[in-house]
Amino acid sequence: MTTTSIAVPESPRIRTLLTLADDALILGHRTSEWTGHAPTLEEELALANIALDLIGQARALYQATGLPEDDLAYLRDSHQFRNALIAELPNGDFAFTMVRLLLVSTASDQFWRSAVTSDDPDVAAIAAKAEKETAYHVRHAAAWLVRLGDGTEESHRRAQTAVNALWPYTGELTDRTDRSTWLRAIDPILARATLTRPIDGWMQSGGRDGRHTEHLGHLLAEMQILPRTYPGATW
């Protein structure tokens, strides 16, 4: 595999766009991994559509930087990505995936709803479409979490285990929105799911500055193998 990588100018605007785009791309990739493995055919289609929504958002945001979108997705090394660490974690079980989707999508939904009136016309245009998509992602994940949390003893255990494991990664999600507002959206869903919200404490960090877990490197190796092996190839 070639080690070709690109240099990315990081103005405040480009950094913001990359933060949003990388969150969407990496979570979209993780969500797409359920294709062929979801518990039902209907859910497989739903998760595939959510993954497409996220990757579509990433494409629009990469395009807004004025840099080649394929280069940003396929020719950056892991330390150049700005996604929150929670997005790159392996899927785990279905409960883990639904809890993560809810936590991330709630933060994204709140951001996009406020960004509709952004002074940046590119961001405002993307937000007009993205806020409709993320609102659905929240509803979908919330419905599943209530079903799991208030279901069997085993499904409740798995859902609570996922909430506990993911909570220390949520600090990066509220770096561009108000955490108390995010908590007010999350708390009623956890209550309906009969799940206990962990107490805020020490939070994982580093993703926004390019310090990632080993999981991102493995994900990028899989995602980038073709364009890095065959530079300049077209489809």
C-alpha positions as CSV (number, residue, x, y, z in Angstrom):
1,M,0.0,0.0,0.0
2,T,1.4,3.4,-0.9
3,T,2.0,5.9,2.0
4,T,0.8,8.8,-0.1
5,S,-0.9,11.4,2.1
6,I,-1.9,15.0,1.6
7,A,-1.3,18.2,3.5
8,V,-4.4,19.9,4.7
9,P,-4.4,23.7,5.4
10,E,-6.2,24.0,8.7
11,S,-7.9,27.4,8.9
12,P,-10.6,27.7,11.6
13,R,-13.3,27.2,8.9
14,I,-11.6,24.1,7.4
15,R,-11.0,22.6,10.8
16,T,-14.7,23.1,11.7
17,L,-15.8,21.5,8.4
18,L,-13.4,18.6,8.8
19,T,-14.6,18.0,12.4
20,L,-18.2,17.7,11.2
21,A,-17.3,15.7,8.1
22,D,-15.0,13.3,9.9
23,D,-17.7,12.5,12.5
24,A,-20.2,11.7,9.8
25,L,-17.8,9.7,7.6
26,I,-16.4,7.5,10.4
27,L,-19.8,6.9,12.0
28,G,-21.3,6.3,8.6
29,H,-18.6,3.7,7.9
30,R,-19.2,2.0,11.2
31,T,-22.9,1.9,10.7
32,S,-22.5,0.5,7.2
33,E,-20.7,-2.5,8.7
34,W,-24.1,-3.8,9.9
35,T,-25.0,-4.5,6.3
36,G,-25.6,-8.3,6.2
37,H,-25.5,-8.6,10.0
38,A,-28.5,-6.6,11.3
39,P,-31.1,-8.5,13.3
40,T,-33.8,-8.1,10.7
41,L,-34.0,-7.2,7.0
42,E,-36.0,-4.1,7.8
43,E,-33.3,-2.9,10.3
44,E,-30.5,-3.7,7.8
45,L,-32.2,-1.4,5.3
46,A,-32.7,1.3,8.0
47,L,-29.0,1.2,9.1
48,A,-27.8,1.2,5.5
49,N,-29.9,4.4,4.8
50,I,-28.6,6.0,8.0
51,A,-25.1,5.2,6.9
52,L,-25.8,6.8,3.5
53,D,-27.2,9.9,5.1
54,L,-24.0,10.3,7.2
55,I,-21.7,9.7,4.2
56,G,-23.7,12.1,2.2
57,Q,-23.3,14.8,4.9
58,A,-19.5,14.0,4.9
59,R,-19.3,14.5,1.2
60,A,-21.1,17.8,1.3
61,L,-18.8,19.1,4.1
62,Y,-15.6,18.0,2.4
63,Q,-16.8,19.7,-0.8
64,A,-17.4,22.9,1.2
65,T,-13.7,23.0,2.1
66,G,-12.7,23.6,-1.5
67,L,-10.4,20.6,-1.3
68,P,-10.8,17.3,-3.3
69,E,-13.3,15.2,-1.3
70,D,-11.7,11.9,-2.3
71,D,-8.3,13.1,-1.1
72,L,-9.7,14.1,2.3
73,A,-11.4,10.8,2.7
74,Y,-8.8,8.5,1.3
75,L,-5.4,10.2,1.5
76,R,-5.2,11.5,5.0
77,D,-3.5,9.6,7.8
78,S,-5.3,8.9,11.1
79,H,-3.6,11.8,12.9
80,Q,-5.2,14.2,10.3
81,F,-8.7,13.1,11.1
82,R,-10.7,15.2,13.6
83,N,-13.6,12.9,14.5
84,A,-14.7,12.3,18.0
85,L,-13.3,9.0,19.4
86,I,-16.8,7.6,20.0
87,A,-17.4,7.3,16.3
88,E,-14.4,5.1,15.6
89,L,-15.0,2.5,18.3
90,P,-16.0,-1.0,17.0
91,N,-19.7,-1.7,16.7
92,G,-19.9,-4.2,19.5
93,D,-23.4,-5.6,19.9
94,F,-26.6,-4.1,18.6
95,A,-27.3,-2.3,21.8
96,F,-23.9,-0.6,21.7
97,T,-24.6,0.5,18.1
98,M,-28.0,2.0,19.0
99,V,-26.8,3.7,22.1
100,R,-23.9,5.3,20.2
101,L,-26.2,6.3,17.4
102,L,-28.5,8.0,19.9
103,L,-25.8,9.9,21.7
104,V,-24.0,11.1,18.6
105,S,-27.2,11.9,16.6
106,T,-28.7,13.9,19.4
107,A,-25.6,16.2,19.5
108,S,-25.5,16.4,15.7
109,D,-29.3,17.2,15.5
110,Q,-28.9,20.0,17.9
111,F,-26.0,21.4,16.0
112,W,-27.6,21.2,12.6
113,R,-30.9,22.8,13.8
114,S,-28.9,25.8,15.0
115,A,-26.7,25.8,11.9
116,V,-29.6,26.4,9.6
117,T,-29.1,30.1,10.3
118,S,-25.3,30.0,10.0
119,D,-23.5,33.0,8.5
120,D,-21.6,30.4,6.3
121,P,-23.9,29.8,3.4
122,D,-22.4,26.3,2.7
123,V,-23.0,25.2,6.3
124,A,-26.5,26.6,6.3
125,A,-27.3,24.8,3.1
126,I,-25.9,21.5,4.4
127,A,-27.8,22.0,7.7
128,A,-31.1,22.4,5.9
129,K,-30.9,18.8,4.7
130,A,-28.9,17.3,7.5
131,E,-31.2,18.4,10.3
132,K,-34.0,16.4,8.8
133,E,-31.8,13.3,8.5
134,T,-30.4,13.5,12.0
135,A,-33.9,14.1,13.5
136,Y,-34.8,10.7,12.0
137,H,-31.6,9.1,13.3
138,V,-32.5,10.2,16.8
139,R,-36.1,8.9,16.6
140,H,-34.8,5.6,15.2
141,A,-32.2,5.0,17.8
142,A,-34.4,6.2,20.7
143,A,-37.2,3.8,19.7
144,W,-34.7,0.9,19.7
145,L,-33.1,1.9,23.0
146,V,-36.5,2.0,24.7
147,R,-37.3,-1.3,23.2
148,L,-34.0,-2.8,24.5
149,G,-33.9,-1.1,27.8
150,D,-37.5,-1.8,28.8
151,G,-37.4,-5.3,27.2
152,T,-36.0,-8.5,28.6
153,E,-33.5,-8.7,31.5
154,E,-30.8,-9.5,28.9
155,S,-31.6,-6.7,26.6
156,H,-31.7,-4.3,29.5
157,R,-28.4,-5.5,30.7
158,R,-26.8,-5.0,27.3
159,A,-28.3,-1.5,26.9
160,Q,-27.1,-0.4,30.3
161,T,-23.6,-1.8,29.7
162,A,-23.4,0.1,26.4
163,V,-24.5,3.4,28.1
164,N,-21.9,2.9,30.8
165,A,-19.1,2.1,28.3
166,L,-19.9,5.0,25.9
167,W,-20.6,7.7,28.4
168,P,-16.9,8.6,29.0
169,Y,-16.6,9.3,25.3
170,T,-19.5,11.9,25.2
171,G,-17.4,14.9,26.2
172,E,-16.3,15.5,22.6
173,L,-19.8,15.4,21.3
174,T,-20.8,18.6,23.2
175,D,-17.8,20.6,22.1
176,R,-20.0,22.6,19.7
177,T,-23.3,22.5,21.6
178,D,-24.4,23.1,25.1
179,R,-24.1,19.9,27.2
180,S,-27.0,20.8,29.5
181,T,-29.2,21.0,26.4
182,W,-27.9,17.7,25.1
183,L,-28.6,16.1,28.5
184,R,-32.1,17.4,28.6
185,A,-32.7,15.6,25.3
186,I,-31.0,12.4,26.4
187,D,-32.4,12.1,29.9
188,P,-36.1,11.5,29.0
189,I,-35.1,8.7,26.5
190,L,-33.0,7.0,29.2
191,A,-35.9,7.2,31.6
192,R,-38.3,5.7,29.2
193,A,-35.8,2.9,28.6
194,T,-35.5,2.4,32.4
195,L,-31.8,3.0,32.1
196,T,-29.5,4.9,34.5
197,R,-27.6,7.9,33.2
198,P,-23.9,7.7,34.4
199,I,-22.6,10.6,36.4
200,D,-20.4,12.9,34.4
201,G,-16.8,12.5,35.3
202,W,-13.5,12.1,33.5
203,M,-14.0,12.1,29.7
204,Q,-11.9,10.6,26.9
205,S,-10.5,13.2,24.5
206,G,-8.0,13.7,21.8
207,G,-9.9,12.9,18.6
208,R,-10.4,16.5,17.7
209,D,-6.6,17.0,17.8
210,G,-5.8,13.9,15.8
211,R,-5.0,11.6,18.8
212,H,-7.0,8.5,18.1
213,T,-7.5,4.9,19.3
214,E,-5.9,2.0,17.4
215,H,-9.4,1.3,16.0
216,L,-9.3,4.2,13.6
217,G,-6.1,3.0,12.0
218,H,-7.7,-0.4,11.2
219,L,-10.8,1.3,9.9
220,L,-8.9,3.6,7.6
221,A,-6.7,0.7,6.3
222,E,-9.8,-1.0,5.2
223,M,-11.5,2.1,3.8
224,Q,-8.5,3.5,2.0
225,I,-6.8,0.4,0.6
226,L,-8.0,0.7,-3.0
227,P,-7.2,4.4,-3.6
228,R,-3.9,4.1,-1.8
229,T,-2.9,0.9,-3.7
230,Y,-4.0,2.3,-7.1
231,P,-3.4,6.0,-7.0
232,G,-5.4,8.0,-9.5
233,A,-7.7,5.0,-10.3
234,T,-11.1,6.0,-11.5
235,W,-14.3,3.9,-11.5
